[in-house]
Amino acid sequence: MKKKLPLTIALTAIVVSTLLENCSKETPNQFKIVSVTTDAGVDLNSSTQATDIPLNASTIILFDNLVDTTHANLSAISLNANGAVVPTRITADGSTVTITPKTNMATGTVETLSITSDLKGANGARITPTDISFKTLGHTNAAPPQADNQLSYFSFSGNMNDEAGTHTPEAAAVKDLTYSTDRFGFAGLTGDFNGSTSLVEIPNGDQYLANNSFTLSIWVKANGSKNGQFVLGLGAWTGFYMDLPADWASIRFTNQFAEAGGVSSTEDNIYYGNGLTGANGGWQGWTFQSTVSGTVGAAYFQDKWAHVVSTYDASTRLATLYINGEKVKQQDFNLWSDGSSQKTIKGVTFAGNLTGGGNVLALGFIQGSQNRIITDAWADPANPYSEHFQGQMDDLRIFKVALTAAEVSTLYAAEKP
């Protein structure tokens, strides 16, 4: 007769049998993130979104196991901003992955580091899908008014890339430009022109004047010790240019305009700050001019940042200048006398050299270095004693429409420090 085992012995046998059975099964592998930091040690994986991350910062991810270093595996990691993938270089060493942007990230932008479940460790385990966001330093890079009609945007964020269009210059066309502290106090995020040899030549500038209406928006800070400066120019007066004269008494924005009969002419929109209009002693067609105390240069530009916007609206035939979000000068081509060619102006146009680099937009001078429309020595960019711009530029935008006064005010409010 068989004896029954005591109850305690029976239970013990069941437990031991279960443990042995579990031990015979393979323990699931683990692959988890230990930490995510910048190359400067800033924690990107905390409960609070990290801000003011440098535009060239690398991201370093530490995992709890070795990483499968194959290219196909690492492609599961990406950096994204505003729905677009940021070009990066991704390398792996042991349990560490480093993500380095190939060009500077955009200023004031939320960047998202995405890791899909396709990423796995050398042990075959896969990662849990993860998104980690951080914000780069600088002001918010929100879409401007009329974003769909913006032809170019140059943020000067350590490079001269056209962030809205197709006008990025070749490296050789960016001459003696450095990048210094911007109006928000961040280093390396504004273009610094030395006043003698700095020149940026933007290709195919004639395309900016192909739509009759036009807006140029730019932030400028001029060195007050230099008298007479061409801020920028597209074929001088055959396209457009902006300058600050030697006496600092005005700012001038000159455009070439298409007229009836296939001809064109140059018209200046000059702001003196003296309040004169066509009704009280100013030129015919001047409908508005605000007043300033002292000179225009001292009030707005000498060693201080100013936001300048020049517009031409072909539907209303109004040319307008704005400084720091406010209208300062306006002229109406409808008010020219009957029979004058200005009465037939249809819109902005380019009448300069279309070949050989004559159609570049020169930043820092009145025209580019090749196929110059003005051959005089004073207009030669290679002459360091000419009236080159000395100071800083930032956030240059060009539109194929005329921004309204409300839109200019909105843009200024979004970009002011």
Number of C-alpha atoms within 10 A of each C-alpha: 3 4 5 7 9 8 9 8 9 11 12 11 12 11 11 11 12 12 11 11 10 11 10 9 8 7 8 6 11 14 21 15 16 13 15 21 19 18 15 12 10 15 18 23 18 12 7 10 13 18 17 15 23 21 22 16 17 19 22 24 18 20 19 14 20 19 24 20 20 11 11 10 15 20 13 15 19 19 22 16 16 11 9 9 13 21 16 16 12 19 15 19 12 14 19 20 20 19 22 20 17 12 15 17 24 25 22 20 22 21 22 19 19 15 19 17 14 17 22 23 23 15 13 14 19 17 18 14 12 12 13 16 18 20 23 22 21 24 18 15 15 14 11 17 17 14 12 11 15 21 20 22 23 23 23 25 24 21 21 22 21 19 15 17 13 14 22 20 18 13 11 8 18 18 13 13 19 18 18 19 14 22 23 14 11 15 16 18 26 26 27 24 27 19 22 19 21 23 26 27 31 24 20 19 22 22 15 24 24 14 14 20 25 24 25 21 23 19 23 24 22 25 19 16 9 17 16 18 24 25 25 25 28 31 31 25 25 25 26 26 25 26 24 23 17 13 11 23 17 18 21 18 24 21 28 25 26 22 18 12 8 6 11 22 17 17 15 16 19 21 24 21 21 17 16 19 19 15 12 10 10 15 13 16 18 24 18 20 23 16 15 15 9 12 17 21 22 16 15 21 23 20 16 17 21 22 25 23 26 27 26 27 21 18 11 11 19 19 25 28 27 21 20 19 21 17 19 20 25 24 25 18 20 15 15 17 12 10 8 9 17 21 17 19 21 19 22 26 26 24 21 19 18 15 11 10 19 23 30 30 28 28 26 33 33 28 32 32 21 16 18 21 20 16 9 8 11 14 21 21 24 16 13 14 13 19 26 32 31 26 24 27 29 23 18 20 21 24 24 24 20 25 25 15 16 12 15 27 18 14 21 23 12 15 17 15 12
